[in-house]
Protein backbone atom coordinates (compact mmCIF):
# COMPACT_ATOMS: atom_id res chain seq x y z
CA UNK A 1 0.00 0.00 0.00
CA UNK A 2 1.25 3.47 -0.95
CA UNK A 3 2.72 6.09 -0.59
CA UNK A 4 4.07 9.54 -0.80
CA UNK A 5 2.08 10.18 -3.94
CA UNK A 6 -0.73 12.71 -3.81
CA UNK A 7 -2.79 10.75 -6.30
CA UNK A 8 -2.23 7.18 -7.33
CA UNK A 9 -4.22 5.24 -9.87
CA UNK A 10 -3.87 1.47 -10.02
CA UNK A 11 -5.14 -0.70 -12.85
CA UNK A 12 -8.19 1.41 -13.61
CA UNK A 13 -10.81 -0.18 -15.83
CA UNK A 14 -14.01 1.25 -17.15
CA UNK A 15 -16.60 0.32 -19.72
CA UNK A 16 -19.75 1.84 -21.12
CA UNK A 17 -22.04 -1.07 -21.87
CA UNK A 18 -20.05 -3.56 -23.91
CA UNK A 19 -17.38 -1.09 -24.88
CA UNK A 20 -14.27 -1.14 -22.72
CA UNK A 21 -12.89 2.40 -22.65
CA UNK A 22 -10.19 2.00 -19.99
CA UNK A 23 -8.10 -1.16 -20.04
CA UNK A 24 -5.88 -0.95 -17.01
CA UNK A 25 -4.54 2.54 -16.41
CA UNK A 26 -1.90 3.15 -13.74
CA UNK A 27 0.00 6.30 -12.94
CA UNK A 28 0.61 8.64 -10.06
CA UNK A 29 0.83 12.33 -9.40
CA UNK A 30 3.06 13.99 -6.79
CA UNK A 31 2.40 17.21 -4.99
CA UNK A 32 3.15 20.22 -7.16
CA UNK A 33 3.30 18.20 -10.36
CA UNK A 34 1.45 18.92 -13.58
CA UNK A 35 0.72 15.94 -15.78
CA UNK A 36 -0.95 16.23 -19.15
CA UNK A 37 -2.89 13.40 -20.77
CA UNK A 38 -3.13 13.48 -24.55
CA UNK A 39 -4.55 11.08 -27.07
CA UNK A 40 -7.18 10.70 -29.78
CA UNK A 41 -10.84 11.31 -29.01
CA UNK A 42 -12.70 8.46 -27.38
CA UNK A 43 -9.64 6.90 -25.74
CA UNK A 44 -11.03 7.37 -22.24
CA UNK A 45 -9.04 10.42 -21.14
CA UNK A 46 -12.01 12.25 -19.69
CA UNK A 47 -13.32 9.03 -18.18
CA UNK A 48 -10.22 8.84 -16.00
CA UNK A 49 -10.95 12.29 -14.56
CA UNK A 50 -14.62 11.46 -14.05
CA UNK A 51 -13.61 8.17 -12.39
CA UNK A 52 -11.33 9.97 -9.96
CA UNK A 53 -14.10 12.09 -8.43
CA UNK A 54 -16.65 9.39 -9.14
CA UNK A 55 -18.96 11.49 -11.24
CA UNK A 56 -18.68 8.25 -13.19
CA UNK A 57 -17.85 5.46 -10.71
CA UNK A 58 -15.01 3.27 -11.99
CA UNK A 59 -15.74 -0.39 -12.75
CA UNK A 60 -12.45 -1.81 -11.51
CA UNK A 61 -9.17 -0.64 -10.05
CA UNK A 62 -8.10 1.54 -7.16
CA UNK A 63 -7.52 5.25 -6.79
CA UNK A 64 -5.76 6.74 -3.79
CA UNK A 65 -5.78 10.34 -2.65
CA UNK A 66 -2.76 10.41 -0.37
CA UNK A 67 -3.47 7.46 1.95
CA UNK A 68 -7.18 7.24 1.36
CA UNK A 69 -8.59 4.74 -1.08
CA UNK A 70 -11.30 6.85 -2.72
CA UNK A 71 -12.78 4.41 -5.20
CA UNK A 72 -14.96 2.87 -2.53
CA UNK A 73 -14.80 5.54 0.19
CA UNK A 74 -18.20 6.32 1.68
CA UNK A 75 -17.82 10.04 2.15
CA UNK A 76 -17.50 10.95 -1.50
CA UNK A 77 -18.71 14.51 -0.95
CA UNK A 78 -15.80 15.14 1.41
CA UNK A 79 -13.36 13.72 -1.11
CA UNK A 80 -14.79 15.83 -3.91
CA UNK A 81 -14.13 18.94 -1.86
CA UNK A 82 -10.43 18.09 -1.96
CA UNK A 83 -10.28 17.64 -5.72
CA UNK A 84 -11.08 20.55 -8.02
CA UNK A 85 -12.67 19.91 -11.39
CA UNK A 86 -12.70 22.21 -14.40
CA UNK A 87 -15.20 21.25 -17.09
CA UNK A 88 -15.02 21.51 -20.84
CA UNK A 89 -18.39 23.29 -20.92
CA UNK A 90 -17.59 25.34 -17.78
CA UNK A 91 -20.58 24.16 -15.72
CA UNK A 92 -21.15 27.63 -14.33
CA UNK A 93 -24.34 28.21 -12.36
CA UNK A 94 -26.34 30.57 -14.56
CA UNK A 95 -28.39 32.15 -11.79
CA UNK A 96 -25.33 33.27 -9.85
CA UNK A 97 -22.81 36.01 -10.53
CA UNK A 98 -19.16 35.17 -11.04
CA UNK A 99 -18.67 35.88 -7.34
CA UNK A 100 -21.76 33.86 -6.41
CA UNK A 101 -20.53 30.88 -8.42
CA UNK A 102 -17.43 30.78 -6.26
CA UNK A 103 -19.16 31.54 -2.97
CA UNK A 104 -21.84 28.86 -3.13
CA UNK A 105 -19.46 25.95 -2.61
CA UNK A 106 -17.77 27.80 0.23
CA UNK A 107 -20.97 28.71 2.07
CA UNK A 108 -23.12 25.66 1.37
CA UNK A 109 -20.50 22.93 1.36
CA UNK A 110 -17.64 24.28 3.45
CA UNK A 111 -20.01 26.21 5.74
CA UNK A 112 -17.84 29.29 5.57
CA UNK A 113 -19.57 32.52 6.61
CA UNK A 114 -20.70 34.84 3.86
CA UNK A 115 -18.16 37.62 4.43
CA UNK A 116 -15.19 35.25 4.46
CA UNK A 117 -16.52 33.47 1.38
CA UNK A 118 -16.94 36.76 -0.45
CA UNK A 119 -13.39 37.88 0.40
CA UNK A 120 -11.98 34.59 -0.80
CA UNK A 121 -14.10 34.68 -3.97
CA UNK A 122 -12.81 38.15 -4.84
CA UNK A 123 -9.26 37.03 -4.15
CA UNK A 124 -9.61 34.05 -6.50
CA UNK A 125 -11.28 36.17 -9.18
CA UNK A 126 -8.36 38.58 -8.93
CA UNK A 127 -6.02 35.63 -9.36
CA UNK A 128 -7.60 34.77 -12.71
CA UNK A 129 -7.79 38.44 -13.70
CA UNK A 130 -11.55 38.88 -13.38
CA UNK A 131 -12.01 40.97 -10.26
CA UNK A 132 -13.96 43.62 -12.14
CA UNK A 133 -16.40 40.96 -13.38
CA UNK A 134 -17.37 39.79 -9.89
CA UNK A 135 -20.98 40.91 -10.32
CA UNK A 136 -21.44 39.70 -13.90
CA UNK A 137 -23.68 36.76 -14.67
CA UNK A 138 -22.37 33.90 -16.84
CA UNK A 139 -24.48 35.04 -19.80
CA UNK A 140 -22.59 38.35 -19.71
CA UNK A 141 -19.15 36.73 -19.90
CA UNK A 142 -17.15 35.43 -22.86
CA UNK A 143 -16.21 31.77 -23.05
CA UNK A 144 -12.69 32.43 -21.84
CA UNK A 145 -13.96 34.49 -18.93
CA UNK A 146 -16.44 31.78 -18.02
CA UNK A 147 -13.72 29.19 -17.93
CA UNK A 148 -11.54 31.43 -15.76
CA UNK A 149 -14.46 31.74 -13.33
CA UNK A 150 -14.66 27.94 -13.44
CA UNK A 151 -11.00 27.73 -12.49
CA UNK A 152 -11.42 30.33 -9.72
CA UNK A 153 -14.36 28.33 -8.38
CA UNK A 154 -12.23 25.20 -8.22
CA UNK A 155 -9.32 27.09 -6.63
CA UNK A 156 -11.45 28.67 -3.91
CA UNK A 157 -12.29 25.26 -2.49
CA UNK A 158 -8.54 24.97 -1.81
CA UNK A 159 -8.26 21.52 -3.31
CA UNK A 160 -5.22 19.28 -3.11
CA UNK A 161 -5.24 18.98 -6.87
CA UNK A 162 -7.28 20.17 -9.83
CA UNK A 163 -8.48 18.05 -12.74
CA UNK A 164 -8.90 19.85 -16.05
CA UNK A 165 -11.14 18.14 -18.60
CA UNK A 166 -10.35 19.70 -21.97
CA UNK A 167 -10.67 23.20 -20.51
CA UNK A 168 -10.18 25.02 -23.80
CA UNK A 169 -11.94 22.66 -26.21
CA UNK A 170 -15.18 24.61 -26.37
CA UNK A 171 -13.48 27.99 -26.71
CA UNK A 172 -12.85 30.04 -29.81
CA UNK A 173 -9.14 29.85 -30.68
CA UNK A 174 -8.52 33.48 -29.72
CA UNK A 175 -9.87 32.82 -26.23
CA UNK A 176 -7.78 29.78 -25.35
CA UNK A 177 -4.70 31.87 -24.60
CA UNK A 178 -6.16 33.62 -21.56
CA UNK A 179 -7.22 30.31 -20.02
CA UNK A 180 -3.90 28.60 -20.71
CA UNK A 181 -2.07 31.55 -19.19
CA UNK A 182 -4.02 31.16 -15.96
CA UNK A 183 -3.24 27.43 -15.94
CA UNK A 184 0.42 28.06 -16.61
CA UNK A 185 0.56 30.46 -13.66
CA UNK A 186 -1.08 27.88 -11.42
CA UNK A 187 1.44 25.25 -12.43
CA UNK A 188 4.26 27.67 -11.67
CA UNK A 189 2.75 28.46 -8.27
CA UNK A 190 2.99 24.76 -7.46
CA UNK A 191 -0.63 23.67 -7.86
CA UNK A 192 -0.96 19.96 -8.53
CA UNK A 193 -2.75 19.51 -11.84
CA UNK A 194 -3.93 16.69 -14.06
CA UNK A 195 -4.88 18.06 -17.47
CA UNK A 196 -6.59 16.47 -20.43
CA UNK A 197 -6.01 18.71 -23.43
CA UNK A 198 -5.17 18.94 -27.10
CA UNK A 199 -3.06 22.05 -26.54
CA UNK A 200 0.37 20.72 -27.47
CA UNK A 201 2.16 23.98 -26.75
CA UNK A 202 0.86 23.92 -23.21
CA UNK A 203 1.63 20.22 -22.80
CA UNK A 204 5.18 20.63 -24.02
CA UNK A 205 6.10 23.68 -22.00
CA UNK A 206 4.16 23.21 -18.75
CA UNK A 207 3.82 19.46 -18.14
CA UNK A 208 6.25 17.70 -15.85
CA UNK A 209 5.16 14.54 -17.54
CA UNK A 210 3.19 13.76 -20.65
CA UNK A 211 0.95 10.71 -20.83
CA UNK A 212 0.00 9.53 -24.30
CA UNK A 213 -3.06 7.31 -24.36
CA UNK A 214 -4.77 5.41 -27.09
CA UNK A 215 -7.65 2.91 -27.08
CA UNK A 216 -7.91 2.80 -23.30
CA UNK A 217 -4.24 2.19 -22.63
CA UNK A 218 -1.20 4.30 -21.87
CA UNK A 219 1.10 3.99 -24.87
CA UNK A 220 3.95 6.01 -23.49
CA UNK A 221 4.60 8.44 -20.67
CA UNK A 222 7.54 10.58 -19.74
CA UNK A 223 9.29 13.89 -20.13
CA UNK A 224 7.36 15.91 -22.72
CA UNK A 225 10.49 17.02 -24.48
CA UNK A 226 11.50 13.40 -24.99
CA UNK A 227 8.05 12.39 -26.23
CA UNK A 228 7.98 15.24 -28.68
CA UNK A 229 11.50 14.78 -30.03
CA UNK A 230 12.49 11.16 -29.44
CA UNK A 231 9.56 8.95 -28.43
CA UNK A 232 9.97 5.21 -27.94
CA UNK A 233 6.87 4.40 -29.94
CA UNK A 234 6.20 5.25 -33.53
CA UNK A 235 2.52 5.86 -32.70
CA UNK A 236 3.43 8.57 -30.17
CA UNK A 237 5.51 10.33 -32.78
CA UNK A 238 2.71 10.22 -35.35
CA UNK A 239 0.09 11.51 -32.98
CA UNK A 240 2.12 14.32 -31.45
CA UNK A 241 3.34 15.47 -34.86
CA UNK A 242 -0.17 15.45 -36.21
CA UNK A 243 -1.52 17.48 -33.31
CA UNK A 244 1.32 19.92 -33.29
CA UNK A 245 0.66 20.44 -36.96
CA UNK A 246 -3.02 20.97 -36.31
CA UNK A 247 -2.87 23.20 -33.27
CA UNK A 248 0.61 24.69 -33.56
CA UNK A 249 3.29 24.82 -30.92
CA UNK A 250 2.45 28.17 -29.45
CA UNK A 251 -0.30 29.25 -27.15
CA UNK A 252 -1.64 32.02 -29.34
CA UNK B 1 -78.63 53.77 -18.67
CA UNK B 2 -81.00 50.87 -18.29
CA UNK B 3 -78.10 48.51 -18.93
CA UNK B 4 -76.00 50.18 -16.29
CA UNK B 5 -78.75 49.76 -13.72
CA UNK B 6 -79.07 46.14 -14.72
CA UNK B 7 -75.36 45.60 -14.23
CA UNK B 8 -75.44 47.34 -10.87
CA UNK B 9 -78.33 45.11 -9.82
CA UNK B 10 -76.55 42.01 -11.03
CA UNK B 11 -73.16 42.86 -9.61
CA UNK B 12 -73.66 41.63 -6.01
CA UNK B 13 -74.70 38.22 -7.34
CA UNK B 14 -71.95 38.12 -9.91
CA UNK B 15 -69.34 39.09 -7.33
CA UNK B 16 -70.59 36.36 -5.05
CA UNK B 17 -70.05 33.96 -7.95
CA UNK B 18 -66.66 35.53 -8.64
CA UNK B 19 -65.60 34.67 -5.12
CA UNK B 20 -66.50 31.01 -5.76
CA UNK B 21 -64.64 31.15 -9.09
CA UNK B 22 -61.56 32.45 -7.29
CA UNK B 23 -61.84 29.70 -4.69
CA UNK B 24 -62.19 27.06 -7.39
CA UNK B 25 -59.14 28.48 -9.14
CA UNK B 26 -57.08 28.64 -5.97
CA UNK B 27 -57.75 25.07 -4.86
CA UNK B 28 -57.41 23.65 -8.38
CA UNK B 29 -54.05 25.34 -8.88
CA UNK B 30 -52.94 24.16 -5.46
CA UNK B 31 -53.79 20.55 -6.36
CA UNK B 32 -51.99 21.19 -9.64
CA UNK B 33 -48.81 22.14 -7.77
CA UNK B 34 -49.06 19.52 -5.02
CA UNK B 35 -49.61 16.71 -7.53
CA UNK B 36 -47.75 18.21 -10.49
CA UNK B 37 -44.40 18.68 -8.72
CA UNK B 38 -44.01 15.06 -7.54
CA UNK B 39 -45.11 13.89 -10.99
CA UNK B 40 -42.39 16.04 -12.53
CA UNK B 41 -39.80 14.69 -10.08
CA UNK B 42 -40.90 11.14 -10.88
CA UNK B 43 -40.45 11.84 -14.57
CA UNK B 44 -37.01 13.38 -14.20
CA UNK B 45 -35.49 11.42 -11.33
CA UNK B 46 -37.75 8.36 -10.97
CA UNK B 47 -37.06 4.79 -12.01
CA UNK B 48 -38.71 3.13 -15.01
CA UNK B 49 -41.75 1.85 -13.07
CA UNK B 50 -42.50 5.24 -11.55
CA UNK B 51 -42.00 6.93 -14.91
CA UNK B 52 -44.42 4.48 -16.47
CA UNK B 53 -47.12 5.09 -13.88
CA UNK B 54 -46.98 8.88 -14.11
CA UNK B 55 -46.84 8.68 -17.91
CA UNK B 56 -50.19 6.84 -17.92
CA UNK B 57 -51.74 9.38 -15.53
CA UNK B 58 -50.44 12.26 -17.57
CA UNK B 59 -51.65 10.76 -20.84
CA UNK B 60 -55.14 10.18 -19.41
CA UNK B 61 -55.45 13.56 -17.75
CA UNK B 62 -54.43 15.34 -20.90
CA UNK B 63 -56.59 13.28 -23.26
CA UNK B 64 -60.00 13.36 -21.58
CA UNK B 65 -61.98 16.58 -22.05
CA UNK B 66 -62.39 18.40 -18.75
CA UNK B 67 -66.15 18.46 -19.15
CA UNK B 68 -66.25 14.67 -19.51
CA UNK B 69 -63.98 14.30 -16.51
CA UNK B 70 -66.21 16.51 -14.36
CA UNK B 71 -69.30 14.56 -15.40
CA UNK B 72 -67.54 11.28 -14.63
CA UNK B 73 -66.51 12.44 -11.18
CA UNK B 74 -69.90 13.92 -10.36
CA UNK B 75 -72.26 11.32 -11.87
CA UNK B 76 -70.02 8.30 -12.33
CA UNK B 77 -68.33 8.00 -8.95
CA UNK B 78 -71.59 7.93 -6.92
CA UNK B 79 -72.47 4.73 -8.83
CA UNK B 80 -69.36 3.25 -7.26
CA UNK B 81 -70.55 4.44 -3.90
CA UNK B 82 -68.32 7.50 -3.80
CA UNK B 83 -70.37 10.63 -3.32
CA UNK B 84 -68.38 13.87 -3.39
CA UNK B 85 -69.72 17.42 -2.84
CA UNK B 86 -69.91 19.25 -6.16
CA UNK B 87 -67.38 21.94 -5.23
CA UNK B 88 -64.85 19.26 -4.27
CA UNK B 89 -65.66 17.27 -7.39
CA UNK B 90 -64.96 20.33 -9.55
CA UNK B 91 -61.67 21.07 -7.77
CA UNK B 92 -60.51 17.46 -8.13
CA UNK B 93 -61.33 17.36 -11.84
CA UNK B 94 -59.83 20.72 -12.72
CA UNK B 95 -56.89 20.25 -10.34
CA UNK B 96 -55.89 16.81 -11.58
CA UNK B 97 -55.97 17.92 -15.17
CA UNK B 98 -53.93 21.02 -14.36
CA UNK B 99 -51.45 18.84 -12.45
CA UNK B 100 -50.76 16.92 -15.66
CA UNK B 101 -50.05 20.13 -17.55
CA UNK B 102 -48.11 21.68 -14.69
CA UNK B 103 -45.95 18.56 -14.37
CA UNK B 104 -44.87 19.11 -17.97
CA UNK B 105 -43.96 22.70 -17.18
CA UNK B 106 -41.88 21.73 -14.13
CA UNK B 107 -40.24 18.80 -15.90
CA UNK B 108 -39.20 20.99 -18.80
CA UNK B 109 -37.93 23.70 -16.46
CA UNK B 110 -35.85 21.25 -14.42
CA UNK B 111 -34.41 19.58 -17.49
CA UNK B 112 -33.59 22.85 -19.21
CA UNK B 113 -31.17 23.77 -16.42
CA UNK B 114 -28.94 21.04 -17.71
CA UNK B 115 -26.83 18.19 -16.48
CA UNK B 116 -23.53 20.03 -16.60
CA UNK B 117 -24.55 22.34 -13.76
CA UNK B 118 -25.64 19.35 -11.70
CA UNK B 119 -22.27 17.72 -12.39
CA UNK B 120 -20.45 20.90 -11.43
CA UNK B 121 -22.41 21.14 -8.18
CA UNK B 122 -21.63 17.51 -7.34
CA UNK B 123 -17.96 18.13 -8.12
CA UNK B 124 -17.91 20.79 -5.41
CA UNK B 125 -19.09 18.20 -2.92
CA UNK B 126 -22.80 19.03 -2.85
CA UNK B 127 -25.20 16.15 -2.33
CA UNK B 128 -27.98 15.65 -4.87
CA UNK B 129 -30.59 17.35 -2.71
CA UNK B 130 -28.40 20.36 -1.98
CA UNK B 131 -27.53 20.70 -5.63
CA UNK B 132 -31.22 20.60 -6.50
CA UNK B 133 -32.19 23.29 -4.00
CA UNK B 134 -29.30 25.69 -4.52
CA UNK B 135 -28.59 25.22 -8.22
CA UNK B 136 -31.45 23.62 -10.14
CA UNK B 137 -34.55 24.95 -8.35
CA UNK B 138 -33.73 28.69 -8.39
CA UNK B 139 -33.31 28.53 -12.15
CA UNK B 140 -36.18 26.16 -12.84
CA UNK B 141 -38.62 28.39 -10.94
CA UNK B 142 -37.67 31.39 -13.03
CA UNK B 143 -38.02 29.40 -16.23
CA UNK B 144 -41.41 28.06 -15.14
CA UNK B 145 -43.05 31.39 -14.28
CA UNK B 146 -44.32 32.41 -17.74
CA UNK B 147 -45.90 29.01 -18.55
CA UNK B 148 -47.33 28.81 -15.02
CA UNK B 149 -48.96 32.22 -15.52
CA UNK B 150 -50.45 30.90 -18.72
CA UNK B 151 -51.69 27.72 -17.04
CA UNK B 152 -53.21 29.74 -14.17
CA UNK B 153 -55.24 31.80 -16.62
CA UNK B 154 -56.43 28.61 -18.33
CA UNK B 155 -57.50 27.08 -15.01
CA UNK B 156 -59.28 30.28 -14.03
CA UNK B 157 -61.31 30.25 -17.21
CA UNK B 158 -61.98 26.51 -17.10
CA UNK B 159 -63.55 26.76 -13.66
CA UNK B 160 -66.61 27.98 -15.61
CA UNK B 161 -67.15 24.32 -16.58
CA UNK B 162 -67.98 23.60 -12.94
CA UNK B 163 -71.25 25.30 -13.80
CA UNK B 164 -72.35 22.12 -15.58
CA UNK B 165 -72.27 20.02 -12.42
CA UNK B 166 -74.09 22.66 -10.42
CA UNK B 167 -71.40 24.67 -8.68
CA UNK B 168 -72.74 28.19 -8.19
CA UNK B 169 -69.78 30.08 -9.52
CA UNK B 170 -69.64 33.23 -11.63
CA UNK B 171 -71.27 31.81 -14.75
CA UNK B 172 -74.13 30.07 -12.89
CA UNK B 173 -74.85 33.20 -10.86
CA UNK B 174 -75.14 34.97 -14.20
CA UNK B 175 -77.54 32.31 -15.47
CA UNK B 176 -79.73 32.82 -12.42
CA UNK B 177 -79.86 36.52 -13.04
CA UNK B 178 -80.58 36.07 -16.73
CA UNK B 179 -83.49 33.79 -15.85
CA UNK B 180 -85.17 36.62 -13.97
CA UNK B 181 -84.09 39.61 -16.06
CA UNK B 182 -84.02 38.01 -19.53
CA UNK B 183 -81.03 40.13 -20.56
CA UNK B 184 -78.43 37.56 -21.63
CA UNK B 185 -76.24 39.89 -23.71
CA UNK B 186 -75.51 42.41 -20.98
CA UNK B 187 -74.97 39.83 -18.28
CA UNK B 188 -72.71 37.57 -20.37
CA UNK B 189 -70.66 40.60 -21.39
CA UNK B 190 -70.32 41.61 -17.75
CA UNK B 191 -69.21 38.06 -16.90
CA UNK B 192 -66.70 38.15 -19.76
CA UNK B 193 -65.36 41.45 -18.42
CA UNK B 194 -64.94 39.97 -14.94
CA UNK B 195 -62.97 37.00 -16.35
CA UNK B 196 -60.89 39.43 -18.35
CA UNK B 197 -60.04 41.46 -15.24
CA UNK B 198 -59.22 38.33 -13.23
CA UNK B 199 -56.88 36.83 -15.83
CA UNK B 200 -55.19 40.19 -16.31
CA UNK B 201 -54.54 40.38 -12.58
CA UNK B 202 -53.12 36.82 -12.49
CA UNK B 203 -50.84 37.43 -15.47
CA UNK B 204 -49.82 40.87 -14.25
CA UNK B 205 -48.98 39.58 -10.79
CA UNK B 206 -46.80 36.77 -12.09
CA UNK B 207 -45.04 38.98 -14.59
CA UNK B 208 -44.22 41.45 -11.80
CA UNK B 209 -42.75 38.54 -9.85
CA UNK B 210 -40.84 37.50 -12.95
CA UNK B 211 -39.38 40.97 -13.43
CA UNK B 212 -38.42 41.32 -9.79
CA UNK B 213 -36.39 38.12 -9.80
CA UNK B 214 -35.10 38.38 -13.35
CA UNK B 215 -31.50 37.32 -13.96
CA UNK B 216 -29.68 37.97 -17.23
CA UNK B 217 -29.51 34.83 -19.29
CA UNK B 218 -32.28 32.89 -17.56
CA UNK B 219 -35.75 32.46 -18.95
CA UNK B 220 -37.28 33.69 -22.14
CA UNK B 221 -36.67 37.40 -21.49
CA UNK B 222 -32.95 36.79 -21.12
CA UNK B 223 -32.90 35.45 -24.66
CA UNK B 224 -29.79 33.33 -24.47
CA UNK B 225 -30.05 31.05 -21.48
CA UNK B 226 -28.02 28.43 -23.29
CA UNK B 227 -25.37 30.76 -24.59
CA UNK B 228 -22.68 28.14 -24.30
Interface residues (C-beta under 8 A of the other chain):
Chain A: X53 X55 X77 X78 X79 X80 X81 X84 X85 X87 X89 X90 X91 X92 X93 X94 X95 X104 X105 X108 X109 X137 X138 X139 X140 X143 X146 X150 X153 X157 X170
Chain B: X113 X116 X117 X119 X120 X121 X122 X123 X124 X125 X126 X127 X130 X134 X135 X138 X139 X142 X215 X216 X217 X218 X222 X224 X225 X227 X228
